[in-house]
Amino acid sequence: MPSYYDEKTKSWYVKLYYTDYTGTRKQKMKRGFKLQREAKEWERQFLERQQGTPDITFQVLYDLYIEDMSHRLRQNSIDGKKNVFKNRILPYFKDKKVNAITPMDIRKWQNEQISLGYSDAYLDRIQNMMTTIMNYAVSYYGLHTNPCNKAGHMGKRTRSLKFWTREQYLSVLTEITDISARMALQLLFYSGMRFGELLALTFQDLDFEHCTISITKSLQRKATGDLITPPKTDNGNRTITIPSLIMQELKQYTDKIYGIQPEQHIFTFTKSLVRGNMKRGSEAAGVPFIRIHDLRHPYVKSTTKKYLFFLVPTFQLS
C-alpha cells in the first residue's frame, strides 16, 4: 500500500489509483496523516468501500450505511441511529469482518445488552438497527445470510398506548402555572401536532380569523443550533383546525410578545420546560406521567378528530 512522507508539511499522505463502480480508473490523494500507519489504515478502508465485498469491516459497513441513509432520512433520524450504533453496537463489532459475524456473536452481544437492564422497547430498537444494517449488507454487499435471523430477537415492542383522558388532562392543566408550558400543552393536546412542529411555528402560520394553524416545517434544537426540516411524513404539510377558545388563548399569548414579526418563532423554549411542567403537574394532580409525544394520541387515534373540541377551558393571561 503506497504511502509517502511530505517533508514540507511533516506529514504522511496517500496517493493511489482505483476503479469506481462505473469501471472508470481514478486517482485518489489524501493528505495530513501524522503517522504512516494512519495513512495505511485510511487507504485500506477506502479500498474496502470501493470493493463492496462482505469481507469489509463492520465499521466500514456502518460508514457506508449512514452515508447512504443520510440522503433518505431526516437528520433527526440519522442522529438517533448514530447514537445507538456508537454506544450499543460499534464497540462490539466495528473491527470484525462483516462476513465473519456469526449467530453466536449476535447471541453473545444480545445477552450483554439484556444484562444491562434496558427496557424491552429499547432492546427491540437496538436489535432492529442491527438486523437492518446486516440486511443492508445482504442486499448491497454480497453477504450470504443475515446472522440476526438465526440468532433470534431480543426485546419486544410495546403496543399499548399511553394517553391522558380529557378529565386527566384538565386536572393536570390546573396545576400548570408557567404560561409558556401551558400554551404549549394546549396546542399539543388539541391539535395533535408534534413537538418539533410546535417549535417551528411562526406568527404567519396562525390564522386567528379562521381558527387554523398551518404546519409546514419542524424544528429540532441542537447544540450546534436550530435545525429546520420538513414535517416527518409526506402528509405532514397540513392545516389544522383549532378550537376557538384555544386560539383566543394563543392570541393573548402572542400579544404579549413585543413587536412580533410574521417569520418570528412563537416558542423559544426547549422540550425540558414542557416535560418538567408535565411531570410536576401530573404528580400534583395524581395523574400518571406520560411523554410529550403521548399527548397527540387521543387526537390522532380519534376517528372523528372532533370529540376533544368542546368544553375547552380558557385561561386569561395576566
C-alpha positions as CSV (number, residue, x, y, z in Angstrom):
1,M,0.0,0.0,0.0
2,P,1.7,3.3,-1.1
3,S,2.1,6.0,1.5
4,Y,4.5,8.9,1.3
5,Y,6.1,11.4,3.6
6,D,5.9,15.1,2.8
7,E,9.0,16.9,4.2
8,K,7.4,20.3,3.7
9,T,4.4,19.6,5.9
10,K,6.0,16.9,8.0
11,S,3.1,14.6,7.5
12,W,2.1,11.4,5.5
13,Y,-0.1,11.2,2.5
14,V,-1.7,8.5,0.4
15,K,-1.8,8.5,-3.4
16,L,-3.4,5.6,-5.2
17,Y,-5.4,4.5,-8.3
18,Y,-8.7,2.6,-8.1
19,T,-11.6,1.6,-10.3
20,D,-15.0,3.1,-9.4
21,Y,-18.4,1.5,-9.7
22,T,-18.7,2.6,-13.4
23,G,-15.4,0.9,-14.3
24,T,-13.5,4.2,-14.6
25,R,-10.0,4.3,-13.3
26,K,-9.4,7.2,-11.0
27,Q,-6.7,8.7,-8.8
28,K,-7.2,9.4,-5.1
29,M,-5.0,11.5,-2.8
30,K,-5.4,12.2,0.9
31,R,-3.0,14.3,3.0
32,G,-2.4,15.3,6.6
33,F,-1.7,12.0,8.4
34,K,0.6,12.3,11.4
35,L,1.6,8.7,11.3
36,Q,2.3,6.3,8.4
37,R,0.0,3.6,9.9
38,E,-2.9,6.1,9.9
39,A,-2.3,6.7,6.2
40,K,-2.2,3.0,5.5
41,E,-5.4,2.4,7.6
42,W,-7.2,5.1,5.7
43,E,-6.2,3.6,2.4
44,R,-7.3,0.1,3.5
45,Q,-10.7,1.3,4.5
46,F,-11.1,3.4,1.3
47,L,-10.3,0.4,-0.9
48,E,-12.7,-1.7,1.1
49,R,-15.5,0.8,0.5
50,Q,-14.8,0.7,-3.3
51,Q,-14.7,-3.1,-3.5
52,G,-18.1,-3.5,-1.8
53,T,-17.5,-7.1,-0.7
54,P,-18.8,-8.8,2.5
55,D,-15.2,-9.0,4.0
56,I,-15.3,-5.3,4.8
57,T,-15.2,-4.4,8.5
58,F,-18.4,-3.6,10.3
59,Q,-17.1,-0.1,10.8
60,V,-16.8,0.4,7.0
61,L,-20.3,-1.1,6.5
62,Y,-21.6,1.3,9.1
63,D,-20.0,4.3,7.4
64,L,-21.4,3.3,4.0
65,Y,-24.9,2.7,5.5
66,I,-25.0,6.0,7.3
67,E,-23.8,7.9,4.3
68,D,-26.4,6.2,2.1
69,M,-29.3,6.7,4.6
70,S,-28.4,10.4,5.1
71,H,-29.9,11.0,1.7
72,R,-33.1,9.3,2.5
73,L,-33.9,10.0,6.2
74,R,-34.3,13.2,8.2
75,Q,-31.3,14.4,10.1
76,N,-33.0,13.7,13.4
77,S,-33.5,10.1,12.5
78,I,-29.8,9.8,11.4
79,D,-28.7,11.3,14.7
80,G,-30.8,8.7,16.6
81,K,-29.2,5.9,14.6
82,K,-25.7,7.2,15.2
83,N,-26.3,7.4,18.9
84,V,-27.4,3.8,19.2
85,F,-24.7,2.5,17.0
86,K,-22.0,4.4,18.8
87,N,-23.0,3.3,22.2
88,R,-24.5,-0.2,21.8
89,I,-23.3,-1.8,18.5
90,L,-20.0,-0.4,17.2
91,P,-18.0,-1.1,20.4
92,Y,-18.7,-4.9,19.9
93,F,-18.5,-5.3,16.1
94,K,-16.5,-2.4,14.5
95,D,-13.3,-4.3,13.9
96,K,-14.9,-7.6,12.9
97,K,-15.3,-8.6,9.2
98,V,-19.0,-8.5,8.3
99,N,-19.0,-12.0,6.8
100,A,-17.3,-13.3,10.0
101,I,-20.1,-12.3,12.3
102,T,-21.9,-15.4,13.4
103,P,-25.3,-16.0,15.0
104,M,-23.4,-16.9,18.2
105,D,-21.7,-13.5,18.1
106,I,-25.1,-11.9,17.9
107,R,-26.4,-14.0,20.8
108,K,-23.4,-13.0,23.0
109,W,-24.0,-9.4,22.1
110,Q,-27.7,-9.7,22.8
111,N,-27.1,-11.3,26.2
112,E,-24.8,-8.4,27.2
113,Q,-27.4,-5.8,26.3
114,I,-30.1,-7.7,28.2
115,S,-27.8,-7.9,31.3
116,L,-27.6,-4.1,31.3
117,G,-31.2,-3.9,32.3
118,Y,-32.6,-1.9,29.4
119,S,-36.3,-1.9,28.7
120,D,-37.9,-4.3,26.2
121,A,-38.7,-1.4,23.9
122,Y,-35.1,-0.2,23.9
123,L,-33.7,-3.7,23.3
124,D,-36.1,-4.0,20.4
125,R,-34.9,-0.8,18.9
126,I,-31.2,-1.9,19.2
127,Q,-32.0,-5.2,17.7
128,N,-33.9,-3.7,14.8
129,M,-31.0,-1.5,13.9
130,M,-28.5,-4.4,14.0
131,T,-30.9,-6.5,11.8
132,T,-31.4,-3.7,9.4
133,I,-27.7,-3.0,8.8
134,M,-27.0,-6.7,8.3
135,N,-29.9,-6.9,5.8
136,Y,-28.3,-3.9,4.1
137,A,-25.1,-5.9,3.8
138,V,-27.1,-8.8,2.3
139,S,-28.8,-6.6,-0.3
140,Y,-25.8,-4.5,-1.4
141,Y,-22.5,-6.0,-0.3
142,G,-22.9,-9.7,-1.1
143,L,-23.4,-11.1,2.4
144,H,-24.9,-14.5,2.0
145,T,-27.2,-14.6,5.0
146,N,-28.1,-12.3,7.9
147,P,-26.9,-13.9,11.2
148,C,-29.5,-12.0,13.2
149,N,-32.2,-14.2,11.7
150,K,-30.8,-17.4,13.2
151,A,-29.8,-15.7,16.5
152,G,-33.4,-14.6,17.2
153,H,-34.8,-11.4,18.5
154,M,-34.3,-9.6,21.8
155,G,-36.8,-7.2,23.5
156,K,-40.3,-6.5,22.3
157,R,-42.2,-3.6,21.1
158,T,-44.9,-2.4,23.4
159,R,-48.2,-1.7,21.5
160,S,-50.2,-0.3,24.4
161,L,-50.8,3.5,24.1
162,K,-50.4,5.8,27.0
163,F,-52.5,8.9,27.0
164,W,-54.5,11.3,29.2
165,T,-58.3,11.3,29.1
166,R,-59.8,14.8,28.8
167,E,-60.5,14.8,32.5
168,Q,-57.0,13.8,33.4
169,Y,-55.6,16.4,31.1
170,L,-57.7,19.2,32.6
171,S,-56.7,18.2,36.1
172,V,-53.0,18.4,35.2
173,L,-53.6,21.7,33.4
174,T,-55.0,23.3,36.5
175,E,-51.6,22.6,38.2
176,I,-49.5,24.3,35.4
177,T,-48.7,27.9,36.2
178,D,-45.9,28.5,33.6
179,I,-47.7,30.4,30.8
180,S,-45.4,29.1,28.0
181,A,-45.7,25.5,29.1
182,R,-49.5,25.8,29.5
183,M,-49.9,27.3,26.0
184,A,-47.7,24.5,24.5
185,L,-49.8,21.8,26.2
186,Q,-53.0,23.3,25.0
187,L,-51.8,23.3,21.4
188,L,-50.2,19.8,21.6
189,F,-53.3,18.3,23.2
190,Y,-55.9,19.9,20.9
191,S,-54.1,19.8,17.6
192,G,-52.1,16.5,17.5
193,M,-49.0,18.3,16.2
194,R,-45.6,17.0,17.0
195,F,-43.3,18.9,19.4
196,G,-40.9,19.8,16.6
197,E,-43.8,21.2,14.6
198,L,-44.8,23.3,17.6
199,L,-41.3,24.8,18.0
200,A,-41.3,25.6,14.3
201,L,-44.5,27.7,14.4
202,T,-44.1,31.3,13.3
203,F,-46.6,34.1,13.7
204,Q,-47.6,33.9,10.0
205,D,-48.6,30.3,10.4
206,L,-51.6,31.4,12.6
207,D,-55.0,32.3,11.2
208,F,-57.0,33.7,14.1
209,E,-59.9,34.6,11.9
210,H,-60.5,31.0,10.7
211,C,-59.0,29.3,13.8
212,T,-56.4,27.3,11.9
213,I,-52.7,26.7,12.1
214,S,-50.5,25.8,9.1
215,I,-47.9,23.1,9.7
216,T,-45.1,23.3,7.1
217,K,-41.9,22.6,9.0
218,S,-40.3,21.0,12.1
219,L,-37.6,22.3,14.3
220,Q,-35.0,20.4,16.4
221,R,-32.9,22.3,18.9
222,K,-29.3,21.1,18.8
223,A,-26.0,22.2,20.5
224,T,-24.9,23.4,17.0
225,G,-28.0,25.5,16.5
226,D,-31.6,25.1,15.5
227,L,-32.3,22.7,12.5
228,I,-35.4,23.3,10.4
229,T,-36.6,20.4,8.4
230,P,-39.9,19.4,6.5
231,P,-42.5,17.6,8.6
232,K,-41.8,14.0,9.4
233,T,-44.2,12.4,6.9
234,D,-45.2,13.1,3.3
235,N,-48.7,14.2,4.6
236,G,-47.0,16.4,7.2
237,N,-47.8,19.7,5.5
238,R,-51.3,20.4,6.6
239,T,-53.7,22.9,8.1
240,I,-55.2,22.1,11.5
241,T,-58.5,23.5,12.8
242,I,-58.1,24.6,16.4
243,P,-60.9,25.2,19.0
244,S,-61.8,28.9,19.1
245,L,-61.1,29.2,22.8
246,I,-57.6,27.8,22.4
247,M,-57.0,30.3,19.5
248,Q,-58.2,33.1,21.8
249,E,-55.7,32.0,24.4
250,L,-53.0,31.8,21.8
251,K,-53.9,35.3,20.6
252,Q,-53.5,36.6,24.2
253,Y,-50.1,34.8,24.3
254,T,-48.7,36.2,21.1
255,D,-50.0,39.7,22.0
256,K,-47.5,39.6,24.9
257,I,-44.6,39.1,22.5
258,Y,-43.4,42.6,21.9
259,G,-43.0,43.6,18.2
260,I,-43.6,40.0,16.9
261,Q,-42.8,39.6,13.2
262,P,-44.5,37.3,10.7
263,E,-41.5,35.0,10.4
264,Q,-40.7,35.0,14.1
265,H,-40.9,31.8,16.1
266,I,-43.6,31.8,18.8
267,F,-41.9,29.4,21.2
268,T,-38.2,29.6,22.0
269,F,-38.0,27.1,24.9
270,T,-36.7,23.6,24.9
271,K,-38.5,20.3,25.5
272,S,-37.3,20.2,29.1
273,L,-39.6,23.1,30.0
274,V,-42.7,21.3,28.9
275,R,-41.6,17.9,30.2
276,G,-40.8,19.4,33.6
277,N,-44.1,21.1,34.0
278,M,-46.0,18.0,32.8
279,K,-44.1,15.9,35.5
280,R,-44.8,18.4,38.3
281,G,-48.4,18.9,37.2
282,S,-49.2,15.2,36.9
283,E,-47.7,14.5,40.3
284,A,-49.7,17.3,41.9
285,A,-52.9,16.1,40.2
286,G,-52.3,12.4,40.9
287,V,-52.3,11.5,37.2
288,P,-49.8,9.0,35.7
289,F,-47.0,10.8,33.8
290,I,-46.8,10.4,30.1
291,R,-44.4,11.5,27.4
292,I,-44.9,14.8,25.4
293,H,-45.4,12.7,22.3
294,D,-48.2,10.8,24.0
295,L,-50.3,14.0,24.1
296,R,-51.1,13.6,20.5
297,H,-52.5,10.0,20.7
298,P,-56.1,11.0,21.6
299,Y,-56.2,13.4,18.6
300,V,-54.5,11.0,16.1
301,K,-56.5,7.9,17.2
302,S,-59.9,9.6,17.2
303,T,-61.9,8.6,14.2
304,T,-63.7,12.0,14.1
305,K,-60.9,14.2,15.5
306,K,-63.7,16.4,16.9
307,Y,-64.5,14.8,20.3
308,L,-61.9,16.9,22.1
309,F,-63.3,20.2,20.8
310,F,-65.9,21.0,23.5
311,L,-65.8,22.5,27.0
312,V,-62.3,23.8,26.4
313,P,-61.0,25.7,29.4
314,T,-60.0,29.3,29.0
315,F,-57.1,30.9,30.7
316,Q,-56.6,34.7,30.9
317,L,-53.0,35.8,30.7
318,S,-52.0,38.4,33.2
